Amino acid sequence: MSELILTPGTVTLAELERVWREGLAVRLADSARAGIEESAARIAAAAQGDEPVYGVNTGFGKLASIKIAAEDTATLQRNLILSHCCGVGEAVAPETVRLIMALKLLSLGRGASGVRPVVVALLEAMLARGVLPVIPAQGSVGASGDLAPLAHMAAAMLGEGRAHHQGVEMPATDALAAAGLSPLVLAAKEGLALINGTQVSTAFALEGLFMARRAALNALVSSSLSTDAIMGSTAPFLSEIHELRGHRGQIAAAAAIRALMDGSEIRESHRIGDTRVQDPYCIRCQPQVTGACLDLLAQAGRTLEIESNAATDNPLVLVGADRIVSGGNFHAEPVAFAADQIALAIAEIGAISQRRIALMVDPALSHDLPPFLTPDPGLNSGLMIAEVTSAALMSENKHLANPCSTDSTPTSANQEDHVSMAAHGARRLRRMCENLTQIIGIEVLCAAAGVEFRAPLKTSAPLQAVLARLRDAIPPLGQDRYMAGDLAEVAELVRSGALLASLPEGIMEDVA
């Protein structure tokens, strides 16, 4: 298995996306080892001392005032993990579990958590040998860490619960044994270090970000095809217009559309004599909407990159100051806000895409395309219900885009009286992105049909390449046929990046 060496504090979004997409093993850079060892020594000393230190020789949460004897340290940490294994719902996808584990490694690697090197080594070995804990997706409120889901991750390290080994689910103790690994016996604070932290919320949000960014690039392609399909004007995409406003995403989106449509015979055919003065907003305002979404995703990405490199458990070992201090870095408010931003972008990309679909199937608005893009309307319904499906998905995403970060509720006997709700706020993003991917896929089907109805005029060379890739998988719609397979196939072309891969190299460079 390929391995990626990561340096805590400096990891990039591109590296994390590789972990998620490519299933890479992860190992911390050797430069992180000294800090890990130093903080572990500080915790070991505190565990033997008389001074109460939260989570080291005390209970947890509302029970922090109860002192724990040194000989009970291991039991305290094991009990913590097992009692917190209260996750419910479907299991987190394996690629996302891998990302959660990588993020936990990065947090521990900052040298402020006090875990022994053996804890880091086991996480690294599990990733390298394909041992992935089964983590129920629900149960975190995004404060005091993603406690329940991270407890399931930690339990597998102890040989408890369930895990996958090389893709096969089994008891965690069997998965470790099959990989030649032994269960971990926790020392002081190690259980707390494993379950305090924002790694589940952050992994969900990163997954949503990666999917949303790819969808946004596909939306620029589908919208360019749609513009040609309805014989729209490219004048609103002139660089001077967008430079006068100044937003980076808008400028980049307009540049991408210009490059994608450059050389279109369809566009050239109606520059003169077209009686239409302006196109609807879903065509004319593509750069303003998609560009704003790109900017929002970029902003969320910066937040998530910082969070991915952060130490977010509690208490933290401040080695330089020789102190162990209780704080609140486990509160996932930044992640919750980033997730809400990503959700807004996903919903808006889908909303304007759906309006372009509606435009193309409506003979009153599509500039002489046949009703519902079928050559024999009446006998055939063509893409009529595909448009209805896109409307259903758009509406669902608008509902899901409502903010989660404002929905705090007190927990843990009011000790944790304000929480972020980052975990489910970020978890919804995968569902929203799947919806968006399908909406864009339906737009591609409609736009391809529209462009083909303009024959013998041809679209641009880049968009012809996209059409060729589409038609390798899905033939043109003549007479009505079973459509579900076509929708699934085109969604996969969008999801996998296959349509983007058909474009000339560098054509999307400004927005990629």
Secondary structure by P-SEA (a helix, b strand, c coil): cbbbbbbcccccaaaaaaaaccbbbbbccccaaaaaaaaaaaaaaaaacccccccccccccccccccccccaaaaaaaaaaaaacccccccccaaaaaaaaaaaaaaaacccccccaaaaaaaaaaaaaccccccccccccccccccaaaaaaaaaaacccbbbcccccccaaaaaaaacbbbbbcccaaaaaacccaaaaaaaaaaaaaaaaaaaaaaaaaaaaaaaaaccccccccaaaaaaaccaaaaaaaaaaaaaacccaaaaacccccccccccccccaaaaaaaaaaaaaaaaaaaaaaaaaccccccccccccccccccccccaaaaaaaaaaaaaaaaaaaaaaaaaaaaaacccccccccccccccccccccaaaaaaaaaaaaaaaaaaccccccccccccccccccccaaaaaaaaaaaaaaaaaaaaaaaaaaaaaaaaaaccccccaaaaaaaaaaaacccccccccccaaaaaaaaaaaaacccccccccccccccc
